[in-house]
Amino acid sequence: MWNAARSVEREWLDELPAADPRAVRSRNDLQRVNAWMLQGAIMARSLMAACGGRTPRTLLDLGSGDGRFLLRVARRLPWRDVNVILLDRQNIVSGETLQQFRALRWNAEAVAADAFEFLDRGAASDVDLMTANLFLHHFPDRALKLLLALASRRSRVFVACEPRRAMLPLRASHLLWALGCNDVTRHDAAVSVRAGFRDRELSAAWPKDAGWELREHPAMLFSHCFAARRLERAP
């Protein structure tokens, strides 16, 4: 068993301008990587389980990128009339993607902002559901705990699907050339695995509060899932 501690490094995609050809290519690569990992199916199942059959009316997706991943997840869900904020530091969500959300009766809005600042400011509204796909692993432990603390104040349900920190995913990250992935994607994949999660690490980083039900588990071969649901108080 590989027991290496988390190691967080900067990913190349985060450093490149949004319009850089290598960045555009890498974002397209990530769509294939997500499909290869079955990440969309994993996230959809996690959301259904965490929401207990209820349809959230408001959803905030952290680190949405170009929004195409959440769109694929939305197509797997029976939910309609969901108001969605696609939050990312870069404004790279296309009008076509927003239109495809509307076709599903998801009212999506792209917001370019820092996640910490957005969650911390008083103008940010609380949401029924907050999601994160391959996002939390970008942050060292101290920043991660702060982000999760902010998320716990703003959401009723929080669901994240992250890289699993294990030998098999690390080895697989070195084979992405076979999917035609470029140098940025191949570099960032290995970095992501080394910064990923295992066991109960995300539960330990969540605020210590008896008012939450926490679930954490590996999913398929390469993913690690975490869900937090605020417990309803008895009347």
MIDOSE-1310 file (N, C-alpha, C; in nm, 2 decimals, decimal comma, always signed):
residues 235
mwna	+0,09/-0,12/+0,00/+0,00/+0,00/+0,00/+0,09/+0,12/+0,00; +0,05/+0,22/-0,08/+0,12/+0,35/-0,09/+0,07/+0,45/+0,01; +0,16/+0,49/+0,11/+0,12/+0,57/+0,22/+0,18/+0,71/+0,22; +0,21/+0,76/+0,10/+0,27/+0,89/+0,09/+0,17/+1,00/+0,14
arsv	+0,23/+1,10/+0,21/+0,15/+1,21/+0,26/+0,11/+1,30/+0,15; +0,00/+1,38/+0,17/-0,04/+1,47/+0,06/+0,08/+1,57/+0,03; +0,09/+1,60/-0,10/+0,19/+1,69/-0,15/+0,12/+1,78/-0,25; +0,10/+1,91/-0,22/+0,03/+2,00/-0,30/+0,13/+2,09/-0,38
erew	+0,12/+2,08/-0,51/+0,21/+2,16/-0,60/+0,12/+2,24/-0,70; +0,17/+2,34/-0,75/+0,10/+2,42/-0,85/+0,08/+2,34/-0,98; -0,04/+2,35/-1,04/-0,07/+2,28/-1,16/-0,05/+2,38/-1,28; +0,00/+2,33/-1,39/+0,03/+2,42/-1,50/-0,09/+2,49/-1,56
ldel	-0,20/+2,42/-1,56/-0,32/+2,48/-1,62/-0,36/+2,60/-1,54; -0,34/+2,60/-1,41/-0,37/+2,72/-1,33/-0,29/+2,84/-1,36; -0,17/+2,82/-1,42/-0,08/+2,92/-1,44/-0,09/+2,98/-1,58; -0,16/+2,91/-1,67/-0,17/+2,95/-1,81/-0,28/+3,05/-1,83
paad	-0,27/+3,14/-1,92/-0,39/+3,23/-1,96/-0,50/+3,14/-2,02; -0,62/+3,18/-2,00/-0,73/+3,10/-2,04/-0,73/+3,07/-2,19; -0,69/+3,17/-2,27/-0,69/+3,15/-2,41/-0,57/+3,08/-2,47; -0,47/+3,05/-2,38/-0,35/+2,98/-2,43/-0,39/+2,85/-2,50
prav	-0,33/+2,82/-2,62/-0,37/+2,70/-2,69/-0,35/+2,57/-2,60; -0,24/+2,57/-2,52/-0,22/+2,45/-2,44/-0,32/+2,44/-2,33; -0,37/+2,55/-2,28/-0,48/+2,55/-2,18/-0,61/+2,50/-2,24; -0,64/+2,55/-2,36/-0,76/+2,51/-2,42/-0,76/+2,36/-2,45
rsrn	-0,64/+2,32/-2,50/-0,63/+2,17/-2,53/-0,64/+2,09/-2,40; -0,58/+2,14/-2,29/-0,59/+2,07/-2,16/-0,73/+2,06/-2,11; -0,81/+2,17/-2,12/-0,95/+2,17/-2,08/-1,03/+2,06/-2,16; -1,00/+2,05/-2,28/-1,06/+1,95/-2,36/-1,02/+1,81/-2,32
dlqr	-0,89/+1,80/-2,29/-0,84/+1,67/-2,24/-0,92/+1,63/-2,11; -0,94/+1,73/-2,02/-1,01/+1,69/-1,90/-1,15/+1,64/-1,91; -1,21/+1,67/-2,02/-1,34/+1,61/-2,05/-1,33/+1,46/-2,07; -1,22/+1,43/-2,15/-1,20/+1,28/-2,17/-1,15/+1,21/-2,05
vnaw	-1,07/+1,28/-1,97/-1,02/+1,22/-1,84/-1,14/+1,19/-1,75; -1,23/+1,29/-1,74/-1,34/+1,28/-1,65/-1,43/+1,16/-1,70; -1,45/+1,15/-1,83/-1,52/+1,03/-1,88/-1,45/+0,90/-1,85; -1,32/+0,90/-1,87/-1,24/+0,78/-1,85/-1,25/+0,73/-1,70
mlqg	-1,25/+0,83/-1,61/-1,27/+0,80/-1,47/-1,41/+0,77/-1,42; -1,50/+0,79/-1,52/-1,65/+0,77/-1,48/-1,69/+0,88/-1,38; -1,63/+0,99/-1,38/-1,65/+1,09/-1,28/-1,79/+1,15/-1,28; -1,85/+1,17/-1,40/-1,98/+1,22/-1,41/-2,08/+1,13/-1,34
aima	-2,07/+1,00/-1,37/-2,16/+0,90/-1,31/-2,14/+0,90/-1,15; -2,02/+0,90/-1,11/-1,99/+0,90/-0,97/-2,05/+1,02/-0,90; -2,03/+1,14/-0,96/-2,08/+1,26/-0,90/-2,24/+1,26/-0,90; -2,30/+1,22/-1,01/-2,44/+1,21/-1,01/-2,50/+1,12/-0,90
rslm	-2,44/+1,00/-0,88/-2,48/+0,91/-0,78/-2,46/+0,98/-0,64; -2,35/+1,04/-0,62/-2,32/+1,10/-0,49/-2,42/+1,21/-0,46; -2,46/+1,29/-0,56/-2,55/+1,40/-0,54/-2,69/+1,35/-0,50; -2,73/+1,24/-0,57/-2,87/+1,19/-0,54/-2,87/+1,13/-0,40
aacg	-2,76/+1,06/-0,36/-2,76/+1,00/-0,23/-2,75/+1,11/-0,12; -2,67/+1,21/-0,15/-2,66/+1,32/-0,04/-2,78/+1,40/-0,03; -2,86/+1,42/-0,14/-2,98/+1,51/-0,13/-3,10/+1,43/-0,09; -3,09/+1,30/-0,07/-3,20/+1,21/-0,02/-3,32/+1,22/-0,11
grtp	-3,31/+1,23/-0,24/-3,42/+1,23/-0,33/-3,48/+1,37/-0,35; -3,44/+1,47/-0,28/-3,49/+1,60/-0,29/-3,42/+1,68/-0,40; -3,49/+1,76/-0,47/-3,43/+1,85/-0,57/-3,38/+1,98/-0,51; -3,26/+2,01/-0,52/-3,21/+2,14/-0,47/-3,26/+2,25/-0,56
rtll	-3,29/+2,36/-0,50/-3,33/+2,48/-0,58/-3,22/+2,57/-0,61; -3,11/+2,56/-0,53/-3,00/+2,65/-0,55/-2,87/+2,56/-0,54; -2,78/+2,58/-0,63/-2,66/+2,50/-0,64/-2,54/+2,59/-0,67; -2,43/+2,57/-0,60/-2,31/+2,65/-0,63/-2,20/+2,55/-0,66
dlgs	-2,14/+2,55/-0,77/-2,03/+2,46/-0,81/-1,90/+2,54/-0,81; -1,81/+2,49/-0,72/-1,68/+2,55/-0,70/-1,58/+2,50/-0,80; -1,51/+2,59/-0,86/-1,41/+2,55/-0,95/-1,47/+2,49/-1,08; -1,57/+2,55/-1,13/-1,65/+2,50/-1,24/-1,57/+2,48/-1,37
gdgr	-1,46/+2,56/-1,39/-1,39/+2,56/-1,52/-1,49/+2,62/-1,62; -1,50/+2,54/-1,74/-1,59/+2,59/-1,84/-1,73/+2,54/-1,83; -1,76/+2,47/-1,72/-1,90/+2,43/-1,69/-1,94/+2,30/-1,75; -1,86/+2,25/-1,84/-1,91/+2,13/-1,92/-1,92/+2,00/-1,83
fllr	-1,84/+1,99/-1,73/-1,85/+1,87/-1,64/-1,99/+1,87/-1,57; -2,02/+1,99/-1,51/-2,15/+1,99/-1,44/-2,27/+1,97/-1,53; -2,25/+2,02/-1,66/-2,36/+2,00/-1,75/-2,38/+1,85/-1,78; -2,27/+1,78/-1,79/-2,28/+1,63/-1,81/-2,35/+1,56/-1,69
varr	-2,31/+1,61/-1,57/-2,38/+1,56/-1,45/-2,53/+1,59/-1,45; -2,56/+1,71/-1,49/-2,70/+1,76/-1,49/-2,79/+1,67/-1,58; -2,73/+1,63/-1,69/-2,80/+1,54/-1,79/-2,83/+1,40/-1,73; -2,76/+1,36/-1,62/-2,78/+1,23/-1,56/-2,89/+1,24/-1,45
lpwr	-2,93/+1,36/-1,41/-3,01/+1,38/-1,30/-3,16/+1,42/-1,34; -3,26/+1,38/-1,26/-3,39/+1,41/-1,29/-3,44/+1,55/-1,25; -3,34/+1,63/-1,19/-3,38/+1,75/-1,13/-3,41/+1,86/-1,24; -3,51/+1,94/-1,21/-3,54/+2,06/-1,30/-3,56/+2,18/-1,21
dvnv	-3,56/+2,30/-1,28/-3,58/+2,43/-1,21/-3,47/+2,45/-1,10; -3,35/+2,42/-1,14/-3,24/+2,44/-1,04/-3,16/+2,57/-1,08; -3,14/+2,66/-0,98/-3,06/+2,78/-1,01/-2,92/+2,75/-0,97; -2,83/+2,77/-1,07/-2,69/+2,72/-1,06/-2,59/+2,84/-1,07
illd	-2,50/+2,85/-0,99/-2,38/+2,94/-1,00/-2,26/+2,86/-1,03; -2,20/+2,89/-1,15/-2,08/+2,82/-1,19/-1,96/+2,92/-1,15; -1,89/+2,88/-1,05/-1,79/+2,97/-0,99/-1,65/+2,93/-1,03; -1,57/+3,02/-1,09/-1,44/+2,99/-1,12/-1,36/+3,12/-1,13
rqni	-1,23/+3,12/-1,11/-1,15/+3,24/-1,12/-1,15/+3,30/-1,26; -1,17/+3,21/-1,36/-1,16/+3,26/-1,50/-1,30/+3,25/-1,56; -1,33/+3,35/-1,64/-1,46/+3,35/-1,71/-1,45/+3,28/-1,84; -1,48/+3,15/-1,84/-1,46/+3,07/-1,96/-1,58/+2,98/-1,99
vsge	-1,69/+3,01/-1,93/-1,81/+2,94/-1,97/-1,88/+3,00/-2,09; -1,90/+2,92/-2,19/-1,95/+2,97/-2,32/-2,10/+2,99/-2,31; -2,15/+3,08/-2,40/-2,29/+3,10/-2,41/-2,37/+2,97/-2,45; -2,30/+2,89/-2,53/-2,36/+2,76/-2,57/-2,38/+2,67/-2,46
tlqq	-2,28/+2,66/-2,36/-2,30/+2,58/-2,24/-2,41/+2,63/-2,16; -2,42/+2,76/-2,14/-2,54/+2,82/-2,06/-2,67/+2,78/-2,13; -2,67/+2,79/-2,26/-2,80/+2,75/-2,33/-2,83/+2,61/-2,31; -2,73/+2,52/-2,31/-2,76/+2,38/-2,29/-2,81/+2,35/-2,15
fral	-2,76/+2,43/-2,05/-2,82/+2,42/-1,91/-2,97/+2,46/-1,92; -3,00/+2,57/-1,99/-3,14/+2,62/-1,99/-3,23/+2,51/-2,06; -3,18/+2,44/-2,15/-3,26/+2,34/-2,22/-3,30/+2,23/-2,12; -3,22/+2,21/-2,01/-3,25/+2,11/-1,91/-3,33/+2,17/-1,80
rwna	-3,37/+2,30/-1,81/-3,44/+2,37/-1,71/-3,35/+2,39/-1,59; -3,22/+2,42/-1,61/-3,13/+2,46/-1,51/-3,09/+2,60/-1,55; -3,12/+2,69/-1,46/-3,08/+2,83/-1,48/-2,94/+2,86/-1,43; -2,85/+2,86/-1,52/-2,70/+2,87/-1,49/-2,65/+3,01/-1,51
eava	-2,57/+3,05/-1,41/-2,50/+3,18/-1,42/-2,35/+3,16/-1,39; -2,27/+3,21/-1,48/-2,12/+3,20/-1,46/-2,07/+3,32/-1,38; -2,00/+3,30/-1,28/-1,94/+3,40/-1,19/-1,79/+3,38/-1,19; -1,71/+3,49/-1,22/-1,57/+3,48/-1,21/-1,53/+3,55/-1,08
adaf	-1,48/+3,46/-0,99/-1,44/+3,52/-0,86/-1,35/+3,41/-0,79; -1,28/+3,46/-0,69/-1,20/+3,37/-0,60/-1,30/+3,30/-0,51; -1,29/+3,17/-0,49/-1,38/+3,09/-0,41/-1,39/+3,14/-0,26; -1,27/+3,17/-0,21/-1,26/+3,21/-0,07/-1,34/+3,35/-0,05
efld	-1,30/+3,44/-0,14/-1,37/+3,57/-0,13/-1,52/+3,57/-0,15; -1,56/+3,48/-0,25/-1,70/+3,47/-0,28/-1,78/+3,42/-0,16; -1,72/+3,31/-0,10/-1,79/+3,25/+0,01/-1,79/+3,33/+0,14; -1,69/+3,42/+0,15/-1,67/+3,49/+0,28/-1,75/+3,62/+0,28
rgaa	-1,78/+3,68/+0,16/-1,84/+3,81/+0,16/-1,99/+3,79/+0,19; -2,05/+3,90/+0,26/-2,18/+3,89/+0,30/-2,29/+3,88/+0,19; -2,25/+3,92/+0,07/-2,35/+3,92/-0,04/-2,37/+3,78/-0,09; -2,29/+3,69/-0,06/-2,31/+3,55/-0,11/-2,42/+3,49/-0,04
sdvd	-2,52/+3,43/-0,11/-2,64/+3,37/-0,06/-2,61/+3,23/-0,02; -2,68/+3,18/+0,08/-2,67/+3,04/+0,12/-2,73/+2,95/+0,01; -2,69/+2,83/-0,01/-2,74/+2,74/-0,12/-2,78/+2,61/-0,06; -2,87/+2,54/-0,13/-2,91/+2,41/-0,09/-2,80/+2,31/-0,11
lmta	-2,72/+2,32/-0,21/-2,62/+2,23/-0,25/-2,50/+2,30/-0,30; -2,38/+2,25/-0,25/-2,25/+2,30/-0,30/-2,17/+2,18/-0,35; -2,11/+2,20/-0,47/-2,04/+2,08/-0,53/-1,90/+2,13/-0,56; -1,81/+2,03/-0,57/-1,67/+2,05/-0,62/-1,62/+1,92/-0,68
nlfl	-1,57/+1,94/-0,81/-1,52/+1,82/-0,88/-1,37/+1,85/-0,91; -1,28/+1,76/-0,85/-1,14/+1,78/-0,87/-1,09/+1,92/-0,84; -1,14/+1,97/-0,73/-1,11/+2,11/-0,69/-1,04/+2,12/-0,56; -1,08/+2,05/-0,46/-1,03/+2,06/-0,32/-0,89/+2,02/-0,31
hhfp	-0,84/+1,93/-0,40/-0,70/+1,89/-0,39/-0,60/+2,00/-0,42; -0,64/+2,11/-0,48/-0,55/+2,22/-0,51/-0,50/+2,29/-0,39; -0,56/+2,27/-0,27/-0,53/+2,35/-0,15/-0,46/+2,27/-0,04; -0,35/+2,33/+0,01/-0,28/+2,27/+0,13/-0,38/+2,26/+0,24
dral	-0,34/+2,19/+0,34/-0,44/+2,15/+0,45/-0,50/+2,27/+0,52; -0,42/+2,38/+0,55/-0,47/+2,49/+0,62/-0,58/+2,56/+0,54; -0,55/+2,59/+0,41/-0,64/+2,65/+0,32/-0,76/+2,57/+0,30; -0,74/+2,44/+0,29/-0,85/+2,34/+0,27/-0,95/+2,35/+0,39
klll	-0,90/+2,36/+0,51/-0,99/+2,37/+0,62/-1,07/+2,50/+0,62; -1,00/+2,60/+0,58/-1,07/+2,73/+0,57/-1,18/+2,73/+0,47; -1,15/+2,67/+0,35/-1,25/+2,66/+0,25/-1,37/+2,58/+0,29; -1,35/+2,47/+0,36/-1,46/+2,38/+0,40/-1,54/+2,45/+0,52
alas	-1,47/+2,53/+0,60/-1,54/+2,60/+0,70/-1,64/+2,70/+0,64; -1,59/+2,77/+0,54/-1,67/+2,87/+0,47/-1,79/+2,80/+0,40; -1,76/+2,68/+0,34/-1,87/+2,61/+0,27/-1,97/+2,56/+0,37; -1,93/+2,52/+0,49/-2,03/+2,47/+0,59/-2,12/+2,58/+0,63
rrsr	-2,08/+2,71/+0,62/-2,17/+2,82/+0,66/-2,27/+2,85/+0,55; -2,24/+2,82/+0,43/-2,31/+2,86/+0,32/-2,40/+2,76/+0,25; -2,39/+2,63/+0,29/-2,46/+2,52/+0,22/-2,53/+2,43/+0,32; -2,63/+2,36/+0,27/-2,70/+2,26/+0,35/-2,65/+2,12/+0,32
vfva	-2,60/+2,11/+0,19/-2,53/+1,98/+0,15/-2,41/+2,02/+0,07; -2,30/+1,94/+0,10/-2,18/+1,97/+0,03/-2,13/+1,83/-0,03; -2,09/+1,83/-0,16/-2,05/+1,70/-0,22/-1,92/+1,73/-0,30; -1,82/+1,65/-0,28/-1,69/+1,67/-0,36/-1,65/+1,53/-0,41
cepr	-1,60/+1,53/-0,53/-1,53/+1,41/-0,59/-1,39/+1,45/-0,63; -1,30/+1,38/-0,57/-1,16/+1,42/-0,58/-1,07/+1,31/-0,63; -0,94/+1,34/-0,66/-0,85/+1,22/-0,70/-0,82/+1,14/-0,57; -0,81/+1,01/-0,59/-0,77/+0,92/-0,48/-0,62/+0,91/-0,48
raml	-0,56/+0,93/-0,37/-0,41/+0,93/-0,35/-0,37/+0,78/-0,33; -0,34/+0,72/-0,43/-0,30/+0,57/-0,42/-0,21/+0,54/-0,54; -0,15/+0,42/-0,54/-0,05/+0,39/-0,64/-0,11/+0,37/-0,77; -0,23/+0,30/-0,78/-0,30/+0,27/-0,91/-0,33/+0,40/-0,98
plra	-0,40/+0,50/-0,92/-0,42/+0,63/-0,99/-0,29/+0,70/-1,03; -0,19/+0,69/-0,95/-0,06/+0,75/-0,99/+0,00/+0,69/-1,11; +0,00/+0,56/-1,12/+0,05/+0,49/-1,24/-0,04/+0,52/-1,36; -0,17/+0,52/-1,34/-0,26/+0,56/-1,45/-0,23/+0,70/-1,50
shll	-0,20/+0,79/-1,42/-0,17/+0,93/-1,46/-0,06/+0,94/-1,56; +0,03/+0,84/-1,55/+0,15/+0,84/-1,65/+0,11/+0,78/-1,78; -0,01/+0,73/-1,80/-0,05/+0,67/-1,92/-0,15/+0,75/-2,00; -0,17/+0,88/-1,96/-0,26/+0,96/-2,03/-0,22/+1,00/-2,17
walg	-0,09/+0,98/-2,20/-0,05/+1,00/-2,34/-0,13/+0,91/-2,44; -0,18/+0,80/-2,38/-0,26/+0,70/-2,47/-0,39/+0,76/-2,50; -0,44/+0,86/-2,43/-0,57/+0,93/-2,46/-0,55/+1,05/-2,54; -0,42/+1,08/-2,58/-0,39/+1,19/-2,66/-0,38/+1,32/-2,58
cndv	-0,36/+1,31/-2,44/-0,35/+1,43/-2,36/-0,22/+1,50/-2,38; -0,22/+1,63/-2,37/-0,10/+1,71/-2,39/-0,01/+1,71/-2,26; +0,10/+1,78/-2,27/+0,19/+1,79/-2,16/+0,14/+1,85/-2,04; +0,05/+1,95/-2,05/-0,01/+2,01/-1,94/-0,10/+1,91/-1,86
trhd	-0,18/+1,84/-1,93/-0,27/+1,75/-1,87/-0,19/+1,64/-1,80; -0,09/+1,59/-1,87/-0,01/+1,47/-1,81/+0,06/+1,52/-1,69; +0,12/+1,64/-1,69/+0,19/+1,69/-1,57/+0,09/+1,71/-1,45; -0,03/+1,77/-1,48/-0,12/+1,80/-1,37/-0,19/+1,68/-1,32
aavs	-0,20/+1,57/-1,40/-0,27/+1,45/-1,35/-0,19/+1,39/-1,23; -0,06/+1,38/-1,25/+0,03/+1,32/-1,15/+0,03/+1,41/-1,02; +0,04/+1,54/-1,05/+0,03/+1,64/-0,93/-0,10/+1,62/-0,86; -0,21/+1,60/-0,93/-0,34/+1,59/-0,87/-0,35/+1,47/-0,78
vrag	-0,29/+1,36/-0,83/-0,30/+1,23/-0,75/-0,22/+1,25/-0,62; -0,10/+1,31/-0,63/-0,02/+1,33/-0,51/-0,08/+1,43/-0,41; -0,17/+1,51/-0,46/-0,24/+1,60/-0,37/-0,38/+1,55/-0,33; -0,42/+1,43/-0,37/-0,55/+1,38/-0,35/-0,57/+1,33/-0,21
frdr	-0,68/+1,26/-0,19/-0,73/+1,22/-0,06/-0,75/+1,07/-0,05; -0,75/+1,03/+0,08/-0,78/+0,89/+0,11/-0,84/+0,88/+0,25; -0,89/+0,76/+0,29/-0,94/+0,74/+0,42/-1,04/+0,84/+0,46; -1,02/+0,91/+0,58/-1,12/+1,01/+0,63/-1,06/+1,15/+0,63
elsa	-0,97/+1,18/+0,54/-0,90/+1,30/+0,55/-0,99/+1,43/+0,53; -1,08/+1,42/+0,44/-1,17/+1,53/+0,42/-1,27/+1,55/+0,54; -1,31/+1,44/+0,59/-1,40/+1,44/+0,71/-1,32/+1,51/+0,83; -1,19/+1,48/+0,84/-1,11/+1,54/+0,95/-1,09/+1,69/+0,92
awpk	-1,10/+1,73/+0,79/-1,08/+1,88/+0,76/-1,21/+1,95/+0,77; -1,32/+1,89/+0,78/-1,45/+1,95/+0,79/-1,47/+2,00/+0,93; -1,54/+2,12/+0,95/-1,55/+2,17/+1,09/-1,61/+2,07/+1,18; -1,56/+2,07/+1,30/-1,61/+1,97/+1,41/-1,75/+2,03/+1,46
dagw	-1,86/+1,97/+1,41/-1,99/+2,02/+1,44/-2,08/+1,90/+1,44; -2,15/+1,88/+1,55/-2,24/+1,76/+1,56/-2,36/+1,78/+1,47; -2,38/+1,89/+1,41/-2,50/+1,92/+1,32/-2,49/+1,87/+1,18; -2,38/+1,79/+1,15/-2,36/+1,74/+1,01/-2,34/+1,59/+1,01
elre	-2,39/+1,53/+0,91/-2,37/+1,39/+0,88/-2,26/+1,38/+0,77; -2,15/+1,31/+0,79/-2,04/+1,31/+0,70/-2,03/+1,17/+0,64; -2,00/+1,16/+0,51/-1,97/+1,03/+0,44/-1,85/+1,05/+0,36; -1,76/+0,95/+0,36/-1,64/+0,96/+0,28/-1,60/+0,82/+0,24
hpam	-1,57/+0,80/+0,11/-1,53/+0,67/+0,06/-1,46/+0,68/-0,08; -1,39/+0,57/-0,11/-1,33/+0,56/-0,25/-1,44/+0,53/-0,34; -1,42/+0,57/-0,47/-1,52/+0,54/-0,57/-1,45/+0,49/-0,70; -1,50/+0,38/-0,75/-1,44/+0,32/-0,87/-1,29/+0,30/-0,84
lfsh	-1,21/+0,32/-0,95/-1,06/+0,30/-0,94/-0,98/+0,42/-0,90; -1,03/+0,54/-0,93/-0,94/+0,65/-0,93/-1,00/+0,77/-0,84; -1,12/+0,76/-0,79/-1,18/+0,87/-0,73/-1,20/+0,86/-0,58; -1,22/+0,97/-0,51/-1,25/+0,97/-0,37/-1,36/+1,07/-0,34
cfaa	-1,47/+1,03/-0,27/-1,58/+1,11/-0,26/-1,61/+1,15/-0,11; -1,66/+1,27/-0,10/-1,70/+1,32/+0,04/-1,83/+1,39/+0,03; -1,92/+1,37/+0,13/-2,05/+1,43/+0,13/-2,07/+1,48/+0,28; -2,12/+1,60/+0,29/-2,17/+1,65/+0,42/-2,31/+1,70/+0,41
rrle	-2,40/+1,65/+0,50/-2,54/+1,70/+0,50/-2,57/+1,75/+0,63; -2,63/+1,87/+0,63/-2,67/+1,93/+0,76/-2,79/+1,86/+0,81; -2,79/+1,82/+0,94/-2,90/+1,74/+1,00/-3,01/+1,84/+1,03; -3,13/+1,79/+1,00/-3,25/+1,87/+1,03/-3,28/+1,87/+1,18
rap	-3,31/+1,98/+1,23/-3,34/+1,99/+1,38/-3,48/+1,95/+1,40; -3,51/+1,88/+1,50/-3,65/+1,84/+1,54/-3,72/+1,97/+1,58; -3,85/+1,98/+1,54/-3,93/+2,10/+1,57/-3,95/+2,11/+1,72
